[in-house]
């Protein structure tokens, strides 16, 4: 990425391959997942969080084979199939090779290929950390997920069912069958009805849509419940806990999230914006769930690296069911 802007801000270039620095694993990338954060970064929408030095190799998640093990790194062998959520600001997944800290890497599930594995790290860690750590889903929890057919939603439904939740979600008619197959107990067509007018008494909610959907979520919750969002406004905990920046950024997030937090308080709920963190341990847990048949990655489409602009355009249309994957071959 050479500049902020439209999809044509992405250029295909030959650059020197990175080397495995101390504690890093050099990965020969087979496939990389495309995520909304990628186009938000390209558009300049994440400048407040951090300003990566341009030009930069973009891409947040990948799957491939270990090419080299850096000094001080251990637990991985050359040729091993791995997947990773790369560093938040250095990025680097949309390339033939990427150097990633060993703590962010894990052996990929044995039961899937590189394309499927590449779509798991960011969406899977987001869903896992939202449901397990923030919402603390338990058997019998009545959970609402907005936008269940997307990359995070398809994994969140499956993880929520694994944790024992009763899951309600929204989807278009095109996504209805998919989310039901993944385990959703109730599905509402967001093109025909407003979920906030028909649902009530939910224990927790995961917001993947933002906007009016997030505003409506607070109306369907029990007092004392919690909303976790990845599409609303960041709040102070996002800055201090997720990004490690408790100063001015926390103040800014306090201001911009105030209307949402006040709305949550009005309905007796709490609000949290989650910016997930990379974790090799969590990726190992996800790999076990995939290999045991509890979770399966959903791939919408694949694009070769030289057609990455088309992949961005498809993602930004908002119609993908599951993940869009970029392949390096």
Secondary structure, 3 states (H helix, E strand, C coil): CCCCCCHHHCCCCCCCCCCCCCCEEEEEEEEEEECHHHHHHHHCCCCCCCCCCCCCCCCCEEEEEEEEECCCCCCCCCCCEEEEECCCCCCCCCCCEEEEEHHHEEECCCCCCHHHHHCCHHHHHHHHHHHHHHCCCCCCCEEEEECCCEHHHHHHHHHHHHCCCEEEEEECHHHHHHHHHCCCCEEEECCCCCHHHHCCCEEEEEECCCHHHHHHHHHHEEEEEEEEECCCCCCHHHHHHHCCCCCHHHHHHHHHCHHHHHHHHHCCCEEEECCCCCCHHHHHHHHHHHHCCCCCCCEEEEEEHHHHHHHHHHHHCCCCCEEEEEECC
